[in-house]
């Protein structure tokens, strides 16, 4: 009998747990370890942020569901790995032994790397987590009540850019539905060398596609942008040249910002 622990209870971790449970006999244990008892379908977070979905529509309680499928579950989160001992240490101090370990964790959010960034004590919104998206929707409703400029984009060292574009297009659509789009200037700020790079040097002709889509929606953009600080209602960033030097400093006002 073997024990396989999957660290990370998001889309990747849960998919791996189900696949292993399907392939392995009941003699083998499959254990999923996350930092919450709730699964969030992250790709729908941009919809929550504008009210197109409710959090209850995209979340699932895990303990009973996983038990039904014969998958062990711990929601305390992992504090430390002990590979020489084939153990993981949970945040409550408990240790779990494994024969095989699958690491399927998501990104480590580091809003504190930029002063004023992020929804927890900062001035910008996020769609990285469903709780963040709920807070973003509250801020969106304030924008509707008091239309003004919007800044959307990605911070330096971001590894996933698609959701920022998606949110920009979703927000543009919802503002049109509410008949206030003409009162909301939008600016897209990204560290990508060109729009549509996506951290992948493009996918097909995404450069031309994204430029065209942003242009059609009257969304301005700045690339090679390094956000340096955010205050209440204003975002500062440096525009970097090909040599890595600062070419120009920018300050953008906003009523709503999602980074």
C-alpha positions in Angstrom: 0.0 0.0 0.0 1.2 3.5 -0.8 0.2 7.0 0.3 0.2 9.8 -2.3 -0.2 13.3 -0.9 -1.3 16.1 -3.3 -0.4 19.5 -2.0 -2.7 22.1 -3.3 -6.5 21.9 -3.5 -7.2 24.0 -6.6 -8.0 23.0 -10.1 -4.7 21.1 -10.6 -4.7 19.4 -7.2 -8.3 18.2 -7.3 -8.0 17.0 -10.8 -4.9 15.0 -9.8 -6.6 13.5 -6.8 -9.6 12.3 -8.9 -7.3 10.9 -11.6 -5.2 9.0 -9.0 -8.2 7.7 -7.2 -9.6 6.4 -10.5 -6.4 4.7 -11.5 -5.3 3.2 -8.1 -6.9 0.4 -6.2 -8.4 1.0 -2.8 -5.2 -0.4 -1.3 -3.6 2.9 -2.0 -4.3 6.1 -0.1 -4.8 9.4 -1.9 -4.7 12.4 0.3 -5.4 16.0 -0.7 -4.0 18.9 1.4 -5.3 22.5 0.9 -5.5 25.7 2.9 -9.3 25.9 2.8 -12.3 23.6 3.1 -13.8 25.4 0.0 -12.9 24.9 -3.6 -13.1 28.0 -5.8 -13.4 27.9 -9.5 -10.9 30.6 -10.1 -11.6 31.2 -13.9 -15.1 32.5 -12.9 -13.7 35.2 -10.5 -13.8 37.9 -13.2 -17.5 37.3 -13.5 -18.0 37.6 -9.7 -16.3 40.9 -9.8 -19.0 42.5 -12.0 -21.9 40.6 -10.5 -22.4 38.0 -13.3 -21.9 35.2 -10.9 -22.4 34.8 -7.1 -19.7 33.2 -5.0 -22.0 30.4 -4.1 -22.3 29.5 -7.8 -18.5 28.9 -8.2 -17.6 27.3 -4.8 -17.9 23.8 -3.5 -17.4 22.4 0.1 -14.8 19.8 -0.1 -14.7 17.5 3.0 -17.9 15.5 2.4 -17.4 15.4 -1.4 -13.9 14.0 -1.2 -14.8 11.5 1.5 -17.5 10.2 -0.8 -14.9 9.5 -3.4 -12.5 7.9 -0.9 -10.0 10.8 -0.9 -8.4 11.9 2.3 -8.5 15.6 3.0 -6.7 18.2 5.3 -7.5 21.9 5.1 -4.8 23.2 7.5 -2.4 24.1 4.7 1.3 23.2 4.6 4.0 24.9 6.7 7.1 23.0 5.6 8.3 20.0 3.6 10.6 17.4 5.1 11.7 15.4 2.0 14.4 13.4 3.7 11.8 12.0 6.0 9.0 11.8 3.4 6.8 14.0 5.5 4.9 17.3 5.2 4.2 19.5 8.2 0.8 21.2 8.4 0.3 24.7 9.8 -1.2 23.1 13.0 2.1 21.2 13.5 0.8 17.8 12.5 3.0 15.7 10.1 1.8 13.5 7.4 3.9 10.7 5.8 3.9 10.0 2.1 5.4 7.6 -0.4 4.7 10.0 -3.3 4.2 13.8 -3.2 2.5 15.9 -5.9 3.0 19.6 -5.6 0.1 21.4 -7.3 0.0 24.7 -5.4 -1.0 28.0 -7.0 0.8 31.3 -7.0 2.1 33.0 -3.9 0.4 36.4 -3.9 2.8 39.1 -3.0 0.9 42.4 -3.2 3.1 43.8 -0.4 6.0 43.9 -2.9 4.5 47.2 -4.2 3.4 49.8 -1.7 -0.4 50.3 -1.8 -1.1 47.4 -4.0 -3.8 44.8 -3.4 -7.2 44.5 -1.7 -5.8 43.8 1.8 -4.8 47.2 3.1 -4.0 48.5 -0.4 -6.0 50.5 -2.9 -6.4 48.1 -5.8 -8.7 45.2 -6.5 -7.9 41.6 -7.4 -9.6 38.6 -9.0 -7.0 36.0 -7.8 -9.4 34.6 -5.2 -13.1 34.6 -4.9 -13.0 36.6 -1.7 -11.0 39.2 -3.6 -13.6 39.2 -6.4 -16.4 39.8 -3.9 -14.6 42.9 -2.7 -13.9 44.0 -6.2 -17.7 43.8 -6.9 -18.3 46.2 -4.0 -15.8 48.6 -5.5 -17.3 48.2 -8.9 -20.7 49.3 -7.6 -19.0 52.4 -6.2 -17.7 53.0 -9.7 -21.2 52.7 -11.2 -22.4 55.2 -8.7 -19.5 57.6 -9.3 -18.1 56.9 -12.8 -14.5 57.8 -13.5 -11.2 56.4 -14.8 -10.3 52.7 -14.5 -6.8 51.1 -14.5 -6.5 47.4 -15.2 -3.4 45.3 -15.6 -0.6 43.2 -14.1 2.1 43.9 -11.5 5.8 43.3 -12.1 6.7 39.5 -12.0 3.1 38.5 -12.7 3.0 35.0 -14.2 -0.6 35.0 -15.6 -1.9 37.8 -17.8 -5.0 36.3 -19.4 -7.4 37.2 -16.5 -6.4 40.9 -16.7 -7.5 41.0 -20.4 -10.6 39.1 -19.6 -11.6 41.4 -16.8 -11.0 44.5 -19.0 -13.3 43.1 -21.7 -15.9 42.0 -19.2 -15.9 45.4 -17.4 -16.2 47.2 -20.8 -19.2 45.0 -21.6 -20.9 45.6 -18.2 -20.3 49.3 -18.3 -21.9 49.5 -21.7 -24.9 47.6 -20.3 -25.2 50.2 -17.6 -24.9 52.9 -20.2 -22.0 54.7 -18.5 -19.0 53.4 -20.5 -18.5 56.8 -22.1 -17.9 58.2 -18.6 -15.2 55.7 -17.7 -11.8 56.1 -19.4 -9.9 52.8 -19.3 -6.1 52.2 -19.3 -4.4 48.8 -19.4 -1.0 48.7 -17.7 1.2 45.6 -18.1 4.9 44.5 -17.8 4.6 42.6 -21.0 6.8 43.8 -23.9 3.7 44.0 -26.0 0.0 43.4 -25.5 -0.9 39.8 -26.2 2.5 38.5 -25.0 0.7 36.7 -22.2 4.1 35.6 -20.7 4.4 33.2 -23.6 5.8 35.4 -26.3 2.3 35.4 -27.8 0.1 32.6 -28.9 -0.4 32.8 -32.6 -1.2 36.3 -33.6 -2.4 37.5 -30.1 -0.4 40.7 -30.5 -2.5 42.0 -33.4 -5.7 40.4 -31.9 -5.3 42.1 -28.5 -4.3 45.5 -30.0 -7.4 45.4 -32.2 -9.7 44.4 -29.4 -8.4 47.1 -27.0 -8.5 49.7 -29.7 -12.1 48.8 -30.6 -13.1 49.2 -27.0 -11.2 52.5 -26.6 -8.9 51.0 -24.0 -5.5 52.7 -23.9 -2.5 50.6 -22.9 1.1 50.9 -21.8 3.6 48.0 -22.0 6.9 47.5 -20.3 5.3 49.0 -17.2 6.6 48.5 -13.7 4.0 49.6 -11.1 6.0 51.3 -8.3 3.4 52.5 -5.8 -0.4 53.0 -5.5 -2.2 55.7 -3.4 -5.9 56.1 -2.9 -7.0 57.1 -6.4 -3.7 57.2 -8.2 -1.3 54.6 -9.6 2.4 55.3 -10.4 4.5 53.2 -12.8 7.7 53.4 -14.6 7.9 52.7 -18.4 11.0 50.6 -19.0 13.0 50.6 -22.2 14.7 47.6 -23.9 17.8 48.1 -21.9 15.9 47.8 -18.6 16.2 51.5 -17.9 13.4 53.9 -16.9 12.2 55.7 -20.0 9.3 57.7 -18.5 7.4 58.0 -15.2 3.6 57.9 -15.2 0.8 58.6 -12.8 -2.7 57.5 -13.6 -5.8 58.6 -11.6 -8.5 56.0 -11.0 -11.9 55.4 -9.4 -11.4 51.7 -9.8 -8.3 49.6 -10.3 -7.8 45.8 -10.7 -4.2 44.6 -10.8 
